[in-house]
Amino acid sequence: MTPVSTNIFIDGKDTGIKDFSYQSQLVSAILAGYAASAKNHGDYVSSVEKLVEKLLKAKLLTKAQAETLKQAAAKSSIGQKPKKEKKDKGDKDKDDD
């Protein structure tokens, strides 16, 4: 059975880079593990950057692909705390009169 070829996604966004195996794991699976274990956004981005450097050194990515993955990680919301909704000053409870 031939494996289905798919792209690497970061935070639901298609990077346009075909997924491939590195050290017996798909890169997408490695990235998913980083996302699941990230302490915060910076931790996730740092992990992705370290992986990208290894992939570059192994000549498995072009410089352009490496930059795409790093930018996608940096722009992602992975590891970020959900943003609190700001209340408009005019939206105060009207029962406070």
C-alpha positions as CSV (number, residue, x, y, z in Angstrom):
1,M,0.0,0.0,0.0
2,T,1.4,3.4,-1.0
3,P,1.3,6.1,1.7
4,V,-0.9,9.1,0.9
5,S,1.2,12.2,0.3
6,T,0.2,15.2,2.3
7,N,1.6,18.5,3.3
8,I,2.9,19.7,6.6
9,F,0.3,21.8,8.5
10,I,1.1,24.1,11.4
11,D,-1.9,25.2,13.5
12,G,-4.3,24.1,10.8
13,K,-2.5,26.1,8.1
14,D,-0.9,24.3,5.0
15,T,2.8,25.2,4.7
16,G,2.8,23.9,1.1
17,I,5.7,21.6,2.1
18,K,5.2,17.8,1.5
19,D,5.4,15.8,4.7
20,F,8.4,13.4,4.9
21,S,10.1,11.1,7.3
22,Y,12.9,12.1,9.6
23,Q,14.4,9.6,12.0
24,S,11.6,7.2,11.4
25,Q,8.8,9.8,12.1
26,L,6.9,12.0,9.8
27,V,7.8,15.7,10.3
28,S,4.1,16.5,10.9
29,A,4.1,14.0,13.8
30,I,7.2,15.5,15.3
31,L,5.6,19.0,15.1
32,A,2.3,17.7,16.6
33,G,4.4,16.3,19.5
34,Y,6.0,19.7,20.0
35,A,2.6,21.4,19.9
36,A,1.2,19.0,22.5
37,S,4.1,19.4,24.9
38,A,4.8,23.2,24.5
39,K,5.0,25.1,27.8
40,N,4.3,28.3,25.9
41,H,4.5,29.8,22.4
42,G,8.2,30.6,22.7
43,D,8.9,27.0,23.7
44,Y,7.0,25.7,20.6
45,V,8.7,28.1,18.2
46,S,12.1,27.3,19.7
47,S,11.5,23.5,19.2
48,V,10.4,24.0,15.6
49,E,13.5,26.2,14.9
50,K,15.8,23.5,16.3
51,L,14.2,20.8,14.2
52,V,14.4,23.0,11.1
53,E,18.1,23.6,11.6
54,K,18.6,19.8,11.9
55,L,16.6,19.3,8.7
56,L,18.6,21.9,6.9
57,K,21.9,20.4,8.0
58,A,20.7,17.0,6.7
59,K,19.7,18.7,3.5
60,L,16.1,17.6,3.8
61,L,14.8,21.2,3.4
62,T,15.7,24.2,1.3
63,K,16.4,27.5,3.0
64,A,13.0,28.8,1.7
65,Q,11.2,25.8,3.1
66,A,13.0,26.2,6.4
67,E,11.9,29.9,6.6
68,T,8.3,28.9,5.7
69,L,8.2,26.5,8.6
70,K,9.8,28.9,11.1
71,Q,7.4,31.7,10.1
72,A,4.4,29.4,10.3
73,A,5.4,28.4,13.8
74,A,5.9,32.0,14.9
75,K,2.6,33.1,13.5
76,S,0.7,30.2,15.0
77,S,-1.3,30.4,18.2
78,I,0.3,27.1,19.5
79,G,1.3,27.6,23.2
80,Q,-0.4,30.9,23.5
81,K,-3.0,31.5,26.2
82,P,-6.4,32.3,24.9
83,K,-7.0,36.0,24.5
84,K,-9.5,37.5,26.9
85,E,-12.2,39.5,25.3
86,K,-12.1,43.1,26.1
87,K,-15.2,44.8,27.2
88,D,-16.1,48.1,25.7
89,K,-16.3,50.9,28.3
90,G,-19.9,51.5,27.1
91,D,-20.8,47.9,27.8
92,K,-20.9,48.2,31.6
93,D,-23.7,46.5,33.3
94,K,-26.7,48.8,33.0
95,D,-28.0,47.4,36.3
96,D,-25.4,49.4,38.2
97,D,-27.5,52.6,38.0
